[in-house]
Amino acid sequence: MPTTKSSPHRLAIIGGSLAGLMAGNLFHRIGWDVHIFERTDGILEGRGAGITILPGLIETFSACGVPEQAYGIMLPERIALDRAGNIVAQRSFAQEMTSWRRLFEMLKAAFPSERYHGGVTLERIEQNAEKVTALFTNGQHIDADLLVGADGLRSGIRS
């Protein structure tokens, strides 16, 4: 007779930026034991601005447990500039704009802080039929049922 687990599934997410936090919040909300590991210690910054808020983003953030709130600022028009800074096109087009940092802070506030581990760098992954283990350069490790690689351009998962 097969055994059943009485504890929730465990998910380890490598990468604590927007994708990692979205996945973490979604899995946490359906009852998984989720831990996020981010190599940067402290606040992630400088990742971009001028992000347009569309209905799909609002729906996704709602599913992640982000409370309804102002995402950014309303802009009444779009202006296109050439390389010299001259206006080449201008059109009335109301839209809400935000920054990467604002989205990051909203997602991070929705995720349990004790499950977000900053300053932790992945060393390697080991896997067998029962589990996947992430081992970190500081000697820590986590055993999980599922591992998600959300660690960006210089991914330790894909290398």
N, C-alpha and C positions, 0 to 999 in steps of 0.2 A: 504494500500500500504506500503511495507516495506521501512524503511528509509535506506539510504546508508551513510556511513561515508565519509566525504570529506577529512579528515585528514588521514595520513598514520597509519597503524597498529603500535601499540607500543609493544616492546619486552623488558622485563627485564631479564637480565642474572645474575644469582648469581654465581660468580666465574670468576675471571679475568685472569686465566692462559691460557694455549694453547687452550684447548677446548672452553672455553668461548670467547676468542678472535677470534677463527676461526668462530664460530657461529655468533658472533657480526659483524664481517666484511662481512660475506656472506649476512646476513639479511640487513645490512646497504646498501650494494651495490644494493639490489633490492628495496630500497625505504622505508624500515621500520624505524621507530623512535626507535633506539636501545640505551639502557643504560646498562652498565656493572658495577656490584658492587663486589668489592674484599675486603675481610676482612683484608688483609695485607696492611699496609700503606707503600709506597715506592716500591723499586724494588724487584721483586721476584727473588730469587737466589737459587743456590745449588740444582737444580733439576735433574742434570745428564749431562753426556757428552758421546761421542762416538756414536752419532746418525747417522746412514747411510742415506744419501740423495738418495731417489729413485724417479723415475718419478712421481708417484702419489702425493708425497709431493710437488713437484714443480708445478704440475697442481692445487692442492688445494690452495697453496699460491698465485698463479696467479689469481685464482677465488676470492680470498680474497682481491685483489688489491695490493698485495706485488709486487713492481717492480722487474724485472729480475736483479739479482745481484749474487755475489758470496755468497754461503751459508756457506761454510766452507773451508776445505783444502783437497787436493787430497792426498791420501795415495797409494803408489805403491803395497803394499802387506799386507797380514794378517799374524799375528804371534800369535800362541797359547802358553800360558805358563802354567806350572803346579803350584801347590801351593807354591813350593819352588822358583819359578821364572825362572826355566829352560825352554828353548824353546823345545816344544814337537812337534810342527808342524809349517811349514812356507810355504806360497804359494803366488805367484804373483797374485794379484787381485786388480786392480786399482779401487778405489771408493772414493767418496767425503764424508767426515765426518764433523759433526758439533756438537755444544753443545745445550743444552736445552735453555740456556740464549740467544744465538744468534737467535734461532727461535722465542722466546718470544719477543725480541726487534724488530724483523722484523714485526711481527703481530701487536704489539702495535703501531709502527710507522704508520701503515696503517689505524688504527682506530682513529676517532676524539677524541682528548685528553679531550675535555670538556664533553664527554659522558662516560668516564672511571672514576669511583668513587672508590678511594682507601681508606682503613681504615674504611670501612662500614661493620658492622656485621649484618647479618640477625637475627631477633628475631622470627618472625613468618610469616605465609602466611594466608591470608583470601581470599576466593573465592566465587563467586556467578555466576549466569547465564550470567552476563554481562562482568565481569572482574575478574582479579586476582590482589590482592594487596600484595606487599611485605612491611613488616614493619621492621625497623631497630632499633638497640639498641640506636642510637643517636637521635631518635625521627623522623627521616625522613621516608617517605614512597613513593612508586610509584605504580600507577594504570597502569595495562597493559592488553593487549589482550592475551598475551602469556608469560609464565615464563619458562625459561630454567635453570635447575639445573646443573651447571658445577663446583661445589665447592669441588670436590675431596673426599679424604678418609673420613674425618670427616665432612661429608655433613650435613649442617643444613636443607637442603631440604628433605633428606631421613629420618631424625630422627623424 
